[in-house]
Amino acid sequence: MEVTRSGSKWQVQTPRGSILTSQIVAASNAYTSSFLPEFEKLIIPVKGTVCSITPAASHTLCTPTGPLQYTYGLRNGLSNYLVARQGRGRIPGSGDQSIILGGAKSAYFGDISQWYDNKQDDQQLPGAQHHFEEYMQKHFKGWSGDASNVDHVWSGGEFEWDLSDIK
């Protein structure tokens, strides 16, 4: 994709054709500089990692602890976050029951080349899988699951603004 100025309009050239418009909204997160190079020093990709977990038998609907019901911000060293997908609305607990756990920064944060200015979402961050496989047992009392509860781990681009050069 290429974006160029054409008089008072912007021309956007894509593989599917060209359009002329008076305004452009770039909703591309960490990837903006891929097609607007002037943002390369202003929007810096910061790679993050997340996983999906099947709740352990100890934390399902028919147990004394029940499923996790809330979204948590977990601060122990470098922070993690947890979203319990238990369903909302008229039928509480009717979601897909999965748990989304993000963070794992303690596993990779020391090696800045792995996550800072890195857009390679097809590669997992080193140590993240192991971090997630141990997390629930370590931090949730009575968690009966093990590493096999981690269904999928993926990375994604976030972004950081460097506004120091803006006048």
N, C-alpha and C positions, 0 to 999 in steps of 0.2 A: 504494500500500500504506500502511496505517496500523497502528500498534502502540499499544495503550492498556492500562492496568492495569485489571483487573476483579477486585477483591478480592485474593486471593493468587495469582491467575493473570494471564496476559497474553492479550489478545485481539488476533489478527492478522487484519486485514481486507484481502483481496486482491480483484482483479477476479473471481476464481473462487469466492469465498465467504469465510467467516469460520471461524477455528479458535480454540479456547481451550486454552492450554497452561501448564504451570508453568515451563518454561524456553524461552529463545530463544537460538539461536546465530546471530549476524549475520555471515555469511561473504560480505561484499560489497566488501571492499577499500576503494577510494577513494570508494565511493558510499554509504557508511553514512549520512551525514547527509541523504541524499535521503529516507529514511524514518524516521530517528531524528535529528531536528534538534538534539537536545541534544549530539550529537557534532560539530557543525559547527566548533567551535573546537579540538577534540581530534584529529580525523582530517582531515588536509589532503591533498586530491588533488595528486599530483605526476605530471605527464604524462611518459611516456617514449616511445621510438620504437625500432622493430626492423625488420629486413628479412630476406628470404629471397634467397639467392644460389645460382645454379647454378654449380658449380665450373668454372673455366676448363679448357680442354683440357690445360693444363700441370699440372693437379693432379687427374688422374683415375686410375683403377686401373692403367692400362697405361703409366704414365709413370714416369721415374726418381724424381721427387719423390713420386709417389703421392698419394692423397687426404689431406686433413687428417684426422687421426685423433683428436684430443683436443679437450677444451673448454679455452678460453683466457680468462684475464682479461688484457686488454691495457691497460697504463697508459702513455699518451703524452699528457700534458696531462690532459684529462678522460677518464676510463676508458671503454673499450668492452668488450664480451664477445663471444665467438664460440663457437658450439656446432656442431661438425661432426656431421651426422646420417649417419654412415657405417655404422650398424648395430652391434649388440652381440650377444653370446650365441654360439650355435653356429656361425654363419656370419659372421665378421667382414667388414665392407665390404658387407653386403647391405642397408643402409638405403637411403633414397631419395636419398642422396648430396648433399642440399642442405646449405647452410651457413646458420645463423641468426646474424646479426650485430646486436647491439644497442648502443645508446649514442647516438652522434652529438651528444653534449651540446656539443661545441665549436662546433657549427653554430648553436645556439639559446640556449645557457645565459645569455648576456648580457642577454636580454630576458625578465625574470622573468614578465611577463604571459602569455607563450606557454606556460609549463609549470607554474607554481606556482598552486595552487588552480584548476586548469583541468580540467574533466571532459569536454571535447569530443573524444572519441575519433574522431569522424568527420572530423577535420581533421588533416592532417599538420603537423608542426612545420616551420617555414621553414628551408630549407637542409639538412634531413636527407637527402632524396633524393640531392642532389649529394654530400654527405659519403659516403654509402654507395657511390655509383657510383665514387668515386675510391679508396676505402679499401684494397681488396685489392691493387691495383697498387702503391700507395705502401708497404705494410707487409709484403707477402709476396714474397720474392725469386723471380723467374722467373714470376710470375703473368702469364699470357698473355691473360687476359680483359679486357673493357672494361665500360663502363656497362651494356651490354645483359645482363650476367650478373645484375644485380639484378632479381629477378622481381617482388617485391612489397614495399612499405613500408607499415607500419601504426603507429598510435599506440595507447597503452593507459594506463589509469590505474594508478598505483602509489599508495602513500600514505606519509605521514609523520606520526608521532605527535607532538603537542605536549603533553607531560606536565607543563608548568610550572604549570598550574592545578589539577592533581589534588592533593588533600590527604590 
